[in-house]
């Protein structure tokens, strides 16, 4: 069994709280700020696209390699 752990801050609680930012932002925008659904989605999309590059410090090359690797795994498992 392959178990891969990505812990960029070397602290599980801190990494989990940073990963929860889009979920909490989504709920905050819908309930407290009372934004429309499409605007909430656009705000969350921008945060989701911004987070790997500036918080987790991943560059585009590393993200492309992961996509390419996942594609090989999916092709290997598909009939």
C-alpha positions in Angstrom: 0.0 0.0 0.0 1.3 3.4 -0.9 1.0 6.0 1.8 2.2 9.5 0.9 2.1 12.4 3.4 2.4 16.0 2.3 3.2 18.1 5.4 4.7 21.4 4.1 4.9 23.1 7.5 6.1 20.1 9.5 3.2 20.6 11.8 0.0 18.6 11.2 -2.3 21.1 12.9 -0.9 24.1 11.0 -1.0 22.3 7.6 -4.6 21.2 8.2 -5.7 24.7 9.2 -4.1 26.2 6.0 -5.7 23.5 3.9 -9.1 24.4 5.5 -8.9 28.0 4.4 -11.0 27.5 1.2 -13.7 25.6 3.0 -14.0 28.2 5.8 -13.9 31.0 3.3 -16.7 29.4 1.3 -18.9 29.1 4.4 -18.0 32.6 5.5 -18.9 34.2 2.1 -22.2 32.3 1.9 -23.5 32.8 5.4 -22.1 36.0 6.9 -21.2 38.0 3.8 -24.3 36.7 1.9 -22.6 36.7 -1.5 -24.1 35.0 -4.5 -23.0 31.5 -5.3 -21.1 32.3 -8.5 -19.1 35.1 -6.8 -18.3 32.8 -3.9 -17.1 30.1 -6.3 -14.9 32.7 -8.1 -13.3 33.9 -4.8 -12.7 30.3 -3.8 -11.2 29.3 -7.1 -8.8 32.2 -6.9 -7.7 31.1 -3.4 -7.4 27.5 -4.5 -5.2 28.4 -7.4 -3.1 30.9 -5.4 -2.5 28.7 -2.3 -0.1 26.0 -3.8 2.2 28.6 -5.3 2.5 31.1 -2.5 1.7 29.2 0.7 3.0 25.7 -0.1 5.8 27.2 -2.3 5.2 24.8 -5.2 6.2 25.9 -8.7 4.4 24.9 -11.9 6.9 22.2 -12.8 6.2 20.2 -9.6 2.5 20.5 -10.1 2.8 19.3 -13.7 4.8 16.3 -12.7 2.2 15.3 -10.1 -0.6 15.6 -12.8 1.5 13.5 -15.2 2.2 10.8 -12.6 -1.5 10.7 -11.6 -2.4 10.3 -15.3 -0.1 7.3 -15.6 -1.7 5.7 -12.5 -5.2 6.3 -13.9 -4.2 4.8 -17.2 -2.7 1.7 -15.5 -5.9 1.0 -13.5 -8.3 1.6 -16.4 -9.3 -1.4 -18.4 
